[in-house]
Amino acid sequence: MSKRRDSITSQRFKAALNGSSDRAENRGFRMVYGRMAAYEQQKLGLRAYHDKRWVLPDGIHTEPIAFQTT
């Protein structure tokens, strides 16, 4: 996300914590077939999901996921 275009407000942050889906736009340049091209990409902005920790039943505290090695 571009810092200049997408500012995180307290309303957006609270809405994401309550389960709202926040979208953000990413713009930039990349090389395509040897030519410079501009692109726009829609991405998830803020969300309450954390994929490396378990959220405990109180909905606030977390603990790390124990990975098993074989």
N, C-alpha and C positions, 0 to 999 in steps of 0.2 A: 504494500500500500504506500502510496506517496504521502509523505508528511504534509506537503503543501496543500493537497487536495482533500485529504481525509483527516479531520481532527476528531479525537475521541472526546466526547462530551459525557458528563455524568448521566444524562438521560440515555444515551446509547449504551453505556456500560451497565446501568441498572436493567435495561430492557434485555440485554444479552444474558445477564445472570438469571432473569426470570424465564428464560427459554426462547426468547425472540430470536429470529434468524437475522443477523446483520450482514449486509452485503457491502463490498468495497470494490472499487475499480482500480486496476493496475494498468498504467500506460507506459510505453517505452519503445525502444528501437531494437531491432535485431537484423542479422544478415539472413536473407532468404535467397537462395540460388545466386549468390554473389552480389546481391543488391541490398541496400539498406531499406528496411521497411518499418513503418510504425505499426504498433499493435495496441489493442485494448483488450483487457481480460477482466471478467467478473470473477471475484473470489469471495470466500467467506471472510468477513471482517472479524468481529468479536464473537466469541461463543463461550459457553460455560463448560464445555466438554474438555476434559484433560485426559489424554490417552496414555499417560505414563504414571498415573496415580489413581488409587481407588478413592472415591468420595465416600466418607463414612455416613451412617444413617442420619446424623444431625444436619447434613447438607452443607457443612462449613469446613470441617476438618478432613484431611486427606492422609493417606499413607502410601508409601511406594509399593508398586507391584513387584512381587518377588519372582524373578525370572529363573526358570530351571534350566540347568545346563546338563546335557547328556553326554 
